[in-house]
Amino acid sequence: MAELTIAEKLKNLFELQVVDSKIDEIQIMKGELPMEVSDLEDDIAGLETRIGRLEGQIQELEGEMSRHTANVKEAEALIERYQTQMDNVKNNREYDALTKEIEMQRLDIQLAEKKMRQSRVELEKKQETLGATNERIDGKRKDLEVKKVELEKIIEKTEKEEDKLKKESEKARKTIEDRLIKAYDKIRTSYRNGLSVVSVERNSCGGCFNKIPPQLQLEIGQRKKIIACEHCGRILVDQQIVAEVKGEPTTTA
């Protein structure tokens, strides 16, 4: 396969830039939606984890309250039994022992009731937090549904065109040597507008708009070597290449 001329290399690079810029336009049309959808999905996953944890804590607190209630009932039953036994005591020692047991059970009831109150306060806090978290996740889910519908509409409208452009981009890349592709990608990722190859427009770089000296413009037009803007590093092409790629009439720089 014959070595491509500099003019052919520049033309291939600009063709790739044109295709990639069209892909960028589709991404701009999608805007922040893909990121917003992803962020909302992450938020919902985090809230679901929190809800699961809160529900588990609520179950534990309810279990504790049930145990305290059972302890109170058991202590009350023992008090009732000891009081019945007191009617049949034979001496002071038995009476004092039963009195002590009753007092111990009453202390157990007081302790259990105190723990129940604490658990109830904590339970109410957890339930309130759970309610607020459920409201929050419902709002997030509604927002996600709206964003997904918006994104799906854009994808439906642009999917075929985007797939076609991506194939064209891949095809164009195969015509360009690795060294130039690496340089192209490095420059492209350095700028938000994704412009790596630009034309000379009104004696200025089409990327950073800095003036290009007449001698350098002449060299760009001769296409004997690949020239980059001394200010932004973008690869420069003349209007003739732009016209050839876009099928437009040639205009002077």
NORNOR-V643411 format. One record per residue. RES is the residue in one small letter. SS is DSSP state (alpha for helix, beta for strand, coil for the rest). D_CENTER is the distance of its C-alpha to the mean C-alpha in Angstrom with 1 decimal. Layout:
<<RES & SS & D_CENTER> <RES & SS & D_CENTER>>
//
This chain:
<<m & coil & 46.3> <a & coil & 47.5> <e & coil & 45.6> <l & coil & 43.8> <t & coil & 45.2> <i & alpha & 43.1> <a & alpha & 43.2> <e & alpha & 41.8> <k & alpha & 39.0> <l & alpha & 38.1> <k & alpha & 38.3> <n & alpha & 36.0> <l & alpha & 33.5> <f & alpha & 33.6> <e & alpha & 33.3> <l & alpha & 30.1> <q & alpha & 28.8> <v & alpha & 29.7> <v & alpha & 27.9> <d & alpha & 24.7> <s & alpha & 24.9> <k & alpha & 25.1> <i & alpha & 22.0> <d & alpha & 20.3> <e & alpha & 21.8> <i & alpha & 20.1> <q & alpha & 16.7> <i & alpha & 17.7> <m & alpha & 18.8> <k & alpha & 15.4> <g & coil & 14.3> <e & coil & 10.8> <l & alpha & 10.7> <p & alpha & 8.7> <m & alpha & 5.7> <e & alpha & 6.8> <v & alpha & 7.2> <s & alpha & 4.1> <d & alpha & 3.2> <l & alpha & 6.8> <e & alpha & 7.1> <d & alpha & 5.8> <d & alpha & 8.0> <i & alpha & 10.6> <a & alpha & 10.8> <g & alpha & 11.4> <l & alpha & 13.9> <e & alpha & 15.6> <t & alpha & 16.2> <r & alpha & 17.7> <i & alpha & 19.7> <g & alpha & 21.1> <r & alpha & 22.1> <l & alpha & 23.7> <e & alpha & 25.6> <g & alpha & 26.8> <q & alpha & 28.1> <i & alpha & 29.7> <q & alpha & 31.5> <e & alpha & 32.7> <l & alpha & 34.1> <e & alpha & 35.7> <g & alpha & 37.3> <e & alpha & 38.5> <m & alpha & 40.1> <s & alpha & 41.7> <r & alpha & 43.2> <h & alpha & 44.5> <t & alpha & 46.0> <a & alpha & 47.7> <n & alpha & 49.0> <v & alpha & 50.5> <k & alpha & 52.2> <e & alpha & 53.5> <a & alpha & 54.9> <e & alpha & 56.5> <a & alpha & 58.1> <l & alpha & 59.5> <i & alpha & 60.8> <e & alpha & 62.6> <r & alpha & 64.1> <y & alpha & 65.2> <q & alpha & 66.8> <t & alpha & 68.7> <q & alpha & 69.8> <m & alpha & 71.1> <d & coil & 73.7> <n & coil & 75.2> <v & coil & 75.1> <k & coil & 78.4> <n & coil & 78.0> <n & alpha & 76.1> <r & alpha & 74.1> <e & alpha & 72.6> <y & alpha & 72.0> <d & alpha & 70.3> <a & alpha & 68.1> <l & alpha & 67.0> <t & alpha & 66.4> <k & alpha & 64.2> <e & alpha & 62.2> <i & alpha & 61.8> <e & alpha & 60.6> <m & alpha & 58.1> <q & alpha & 56.7> <r & alpha & 56.5> <l & alpha & 54.6> <d & alpha & 52.2> <i & alpha & 51.7> <q & alpha & 51.0> <l & alpha & 48.5> <a & alpha & 46.8> <e & alpha & 46.7> <k & alpha & 45.2> <k & alpha & 42.4> <m & alpha & 42.0> <r & alpha & 41.6> <q & alpha & 39.0> <s & alpha & 37.1> <r & alpha & 37.4> <v & alpha & 36.0> <e & alpha & 33.1> <l & alpha & 32.6> <e & alpha & 32.6> <k & alpha & 29.9> <k & alpha & 27.7> <q & alpha & 28.4> <e & alpha & 27.6> <t & alpha & 24.3> <l & alpha & 23.6> <g & alpha & 24.6> <a & alpha & 22.4> <t & alpha & 19.4> <n & alpha & 20.4> <e & alpha & 20.7> <r & alpha & 17.3> <i & alpha & 15.7> <d & alpha & 18.0> <g & alpha & 16.9> <k & alpha & 13.2> <r & alpha & 14.5> <k & alpha & 16.7> <d & alpha & 14.2> <l & alpha & 12.0> <e & alpha & 15.4> <v & alpha & 16.3> <k & alpha & 13.3> <k & alpha & 13.8> <v & alpha & 17.5> <e & alpha & 17.1> <l & alpha & 15.0> <e & alpha & 17.5> <k & alpha & 20.4> <i & alpha & 19.4> <i & alpha & 18.8> <e & alpha & 22.1> <k & alpha & 23.8> <t & alpha & 22.6> <e & alpha & 22.0> <k & alpha & 25.7> <e & alpha & 26.0> <e & alpha & 22.8> <d & alpha & 24.1> <k & alpha & 27.5> <l & alpha & 26.3> <k & alpha & 24.4> <k & alpha & 27.7> <e & alpha & 29.6> <s & alpha & 27.5> <e & alpha & 28.0> <k & alpha & 31.7> <a & alpha & 32.1> <r & alpha & 30.6> <k & coil & 33.3> <t & coil & 35.9> <i & coil & 34.8> <e & coil & 35.6> <d & alpha & 33.0> <r & alpha & 33.9> <l & alpha & 33.2> <i & alpha & 30.0> <k & alpha & 28.7> <a & alpha & 29.9> <y & alpha & 28.5> <d & alpha & 24.9> <k & alpha & 25.2> <i & alpha & 26.3> <r & alpha & 23.9> <t & alpha & 20.8> <s & alpha & 22.6> <y & coil & 22.5> <r & coil & 19.9> <n & coil & 22.3> <g & coil & 22.5> <l & coil & 26.3> <s & coil & 28.1> <v & beta & 31.4> <v & beta & 33.0> <s & beta & 36.5> <v & beta & 39.1> <e & beta & 39.3> <r & coil & 42.1> <n & coil & 42.9> <s & beta & 39.4> <c & beta & 36.3> <g & coil & 34.0> <g & coil & 30.9> <c & coil & 31.9> <f & coil & 35.1> <n & coil & 37.3> <k & beta & 40.9> <i & coil & 42.1> <p & coil & 45.6> <p & alpha & 48.1> <q & alpha & 49.1> <l & alpha & 45.5> <q & alpha & 45.1> <l & alpha & 48.3> <e & alpha & 46.9> <i & alpha & 43.7> <g & alpha & 46.0> <q & alpha & 48.1> <r & coil & 45.1> <k & coil & 46.8> <k & coil & 43.7> <i & coil & 40.0> <i & coil & 39.6> <a & beta & 36.5> <c & coil & 36.3> <e & coil & 37.5> <h & coil & 35.1> <c & coil & 31.7> <g & coil & 32.4> <r & coil & 31.7> <i & beta & 34.1> <l & beta & 36.7> <v & beta & 38.5> <d & coil & 41.4> <q & alpha & 41.7> <q & alpha & 43.8> <i & alpha & 40.9> <v & alpha & 38.7> <a & alpha & 41.4> <e & alpha & 41.8> <v & alpha & 38.2> <k & alpha & 37.6> <g & coil & 41.2> <e & coil & 42.1> <p & coil & 45.3> <t & coil & 45.6> <t & coil & 45.3> <t & coil & 46.5> <a & coil & 44.0>>
//
